[in-house]
């Protein structure tokens, strides 16, 4: 299997599994937000969690891309 196929397979699997992982939240946040009647606060917390989780993956992906480009030549 070529490297391009492996990378493409990884990206497709990540895209399919990503939304279910990104919807998760910690038990304390869920308990605090379920007691509130205002949904805007819950949406804000969820968006904050997604941004905090996404940044490290973007940075690591960028580093891997640069290394791949450097090796490929």
N, C-alpha and C positions, 0 to 999 in steps of 0.2 A: 504494500500500500504506500503510495507516494506521500510526501510531506504535505502537499496541498490538500489531499483528500483527508488526511488526519486533522489538519487545521480546520477545514470546512466542517467535518463531522463534529469536532469540539464546539465550534461556534453554533451549529444548529442545535446540539443538545443543550448548550448553555441558554440559548434563546427560548427553548421549550421549557426548561426547568426553572428559569429565572423568575418569572412572575409568581409562582407559588412560594418561592423562598422570600421574595421581596414583600409579600403580604404579611409575613409573620411579625409579631411584636412580643416584647417581653411581658411576663405575667403582671408585673407591677404597673406598667403603662396601661395595659388593657383594663385592669381593675380600676385605675384612676379615671380613665376616659369613659368607661361604661357608666359610671355614676353621673357623668355630666350630660345635660340635655343638649348642649351645643355641639354640633358635629364639626364645625369649622376647626375647633381645637384638636379634635381627633385627626382630621385630615392634615393639619399642620405637623403634628407629631409623626404621623406616618411618612409624610414627605421628608421630614428631617432624618428619619431613620434610613430611608432609601438613599438620600444623598450621602450620609455618613458611610453607608455600606458600599456605595458605588465608587467613590473616589479611590480607595486602595486598589480595586480591581482595574480601574482605568489606568492608574499609574503602572501597575505590574504589567498590564497588557501592552502599554506603550514601551516599556523596557524590553519586553520579549520581542516586540515588533522591531525595535532598533537593533537588537542582537541578531535577529533573523535576517534583517536587511544587510547588516555588516558581514555576516557569514556568507550570505548568498552572493555578495559582492558587487 
